[in-house]
Amino acid sequence: MKISQKYGLLLGGTFVTLAAIFLVPPIPQILSFHHFADDRSLWGIPNFGNVMSNVPFVVIGCYGMGLVMSAPISWTIRLIYLLLFIGVALTGLGSAHYHWHPDNDTLVWDRIPMTIVFMSFLAATLAELVSRPLGLRLLVPLVAVGVGSVLWWHYTETLGRGDLRLYFWVQFYPMLAVPLLLWLFYTPTVKVILPILIWIVVWYVIAKVFEQLDYPIFRALGVSGHSLKHLAAAVSTWYFVVLFRMKYLTSAVVAAV
């Protein structure tokens, strides 16, 4: 397949998904979203389980930042992965802040860091598979769209007509774009890292399942599905560390790049 055809498929898929999400009516935030199964307090911390289950994000994010800063890599890759791991660490802090007092205002600080992770991961994939300059050029616009989607949602909520559509696109589009990129720009290096990318997606899907089963899991186990969602999502972000180490800190793979 010609490179122009590959770019055409990628751009076409992007526009189709954007058009599809805006064909549906605006989606407001359901206020029951803020009601979680486990609202127990411990040591003066409200909603203890949902707050403290965010600690792994902070640990993984900080560890990842340390790896990136010490790795012998180009400044382009360093910048993209550094922003990715900053997003992971901020996800833990933002989510803990939200769960301390869940409402639409604190939810903003939960969602903004997640969009940084989603879009930095997409930019990293573009840099690895397509072009490093392209990944760098798109990093800021992609992150801006992600952050803007949360700010737009919050602004529309203040007007009484909340609109989550763009945020939903930001959350799920990378999970569709990355497999497409892997198919369009497949190389022998991709074969090496493919299992890691699969685990990133698998654990993210598991996290979303836990989120939907918050109350049933809490009734069955005494630990809420939402707390387990945080832990599963943290495992997903751990595979960013595994990916980075394999790609840039393993001599066999570095030699193949």
N, C-alpha and C positions, 0 to 999 in steps of 0.2 A: 504494500500500500504506500502511495506517495505521501511525503510529509505534509503536503497541502491538504490531502484528504484526511489525514489524521487530525490536523488542526481544525478542519471543517467539522468533523464528527464531534470533537471536544466542544467547540463553540456552539454547534447545533444542540448538543445535549444540554449545555448550560442554559441556552435560551428556552428550550422546551420545558425544562423543569421550572424555570422562573415563570414562564407563561402559565404553566399548569397550576402553580401555587396561587397565582393571582386570579385564576378563574373562579376560585371558591370565595365566598363572602368573608369579610374580616372576621378574625377569630379572637374574641376577648379572652382575658384570663379568668378562668372559673375560680371564684373565691374559695371554694372547697379544696382547691389545690393546696392551700396553706394548712390544712388539717391533716396531721400525720398520726399514725397509729400509736407511736411511742412518744408521749409527752411527759415522761417521768423526769424529775429533776434529781441531781446528785451533786453533792459538794457545792451547792449554790449555783450550779450550771443548769439552766432550763433546757428541756429537750436534750438531755445529756447524750443519749445514744446518737442522735442525728448530728449533734455538734461535734462530738469527739471522733466520730468515724471519719472526719475530714482530715485528721492528722496525717494519714499516709500520703495525701496529695502534697502537703507541705514538705514532708521528708523527701519524697521522690523528686519533686521539683527542685529543691535545693541541691540534692545529690546530682541530678542531671545538669544543673548549672555549673557545678564544680567540674564535672567531666568535660563539658563543652569548653570551659575556659582554659583547661589544661591540655586539651587535645591539639595535636599538630595538624590543624586544618586551615583552609582558607577563611578569610574574614567573611565571605559571603555565607558559607555554610555555618560558621560560628554565629553569625547574627540571626539566621533563621532558627537554628536549634535553641539558641539562648532565649529567644522570644517564646518559643514553644514551651520550654521548661519554666520560664517565668509565669506563663499562663497556667501551667499545672499547679505551681505553688500558690498563685493567687486564687485559683479555683478552690483550694482548701480553705484559705482565709475567707474568701467571699461567701462560700457555702456555710461555714461555721457562723459567720456574722448573720446570714439570713436565718438559719435555724435557731439562733438565739432568740430572735423575735420575728417570726415569719409574717410578712405582709408584702404588698406589691413594691413598696419602697426599698426594702432590704433585698428583695428578689433581684433587683437591678444589679446589685453587687455580687450576686451569685452567678448571674447569667453572663455578664460582660467577660469575666476571665475564661469561661467555657468557650465563648466565641473566639477568643484569642488562640486557644488550643486548637479548635477545629480548623481555623483558617491558616494558622502557622503550619499545621500538619499537611494541609493541602499545598501550601507554598513549598514545604520541604520535599514533598513528592514530585512536584513540578521541577524543582531544582535537581533532584536525583535522576529523574527519568527523561526529562525533556531538555532543559537547559538551565544551568545555574544562574546566568544573568536574568532569564525569564522568571525563575522562582523569586529572585531578589526584587525584580521590578514589580511583581504582583503582590509581594508580601504586605506592603503598607496598604494598597487598595483593598486587598482581601480582608485584612484585619479591620480596616475602617468600615467596610460593609458589615462585618460581624458586630462590632461595637455599635454601629449606627442602627442595626436591626433591633437591639435592645433598647436604645434610647428612643427610637421611633415607637416601639411598643409602649414604653412607659408614658411618653407624651400623649399618645392616643388614649391611654387609660385615663389620664387626667381630663380629657375631653369627653369622657363617657362613652367612647366608641373604640375600645381596645382592639389592636390589630397585631396579632402574633405571626402573621403569615411569613414575613421576611425572616423572622427569627427561626421559624421552623425550617425554612429553606437553608439557612446558614447551618443549622444543626445536622441536617440530613444530606445535604448536597455533597459534602466531602466523602460520605460513605458510598455514594454512587460514582463520584468522579474518580476516586482512587482506583477502584477495580477497572474502570474504563482506561485510565492511564496505564495501568499494568498491562492491559491487553494491547493497547496501541503502541506502546514503547517498550515492549518486552526485550530484555537482554539477559545474558547469562548471569549477571549480577543480581537481577530481579529474582532468579530462581533461588539464590542463596537466602535472600531476605524475605521471600514470599511467605514462609510459615510464620514469621514474626508479624507481618502485616495482617495475616489472617487472624492471629490471636488478638491483635488490637481490636479488630472488628468483633470477634466472638465475645470477648469480655465486655465490650460496650453493649452488645445485644443482651447479654446476661444481665447487665446492670439495668437496662430498660425493663426487662421482665420483672426483676426484683422490685423496681419502682411501682409497677402496675399491681403487684401483689403485696403491697405494704401491709394491709390489715390481715389478710389470711395468713401470711407468714408470721406476723406478730402473735396471732392467736395460737398458732401451732407450735412456735419455737420460743416465744417470749423475747425474741429479737426482731425488730421491725424489718420489713422488706426494704424500707428506705435506707436504713443504716447499712444493710447488706449491699444495697445499690451503690453507696459510696465506696465500699470496700472493693466491689467488683470493678467499678470504674477506675479506681486507683490501680488495680492490677492491669487494666488496659493501658494506663499511662506508664506503668513500669516497663511495658514492652517498647515504649519509646527509648528508654534507657538501653534495653537489650539491643534494639535496632542500631542505636548510635554506637554502642560499643562494638558490635559486630562489623559495622560499616567502616568505622574510623579508628578503632583501637585493637583490631585483630589483624595481624600481619598478613594472613592468608587471603583475607577478603580485600584488604587494602591493595595487595599485589594484583588482584584481579580487576580492580577498578580502573 
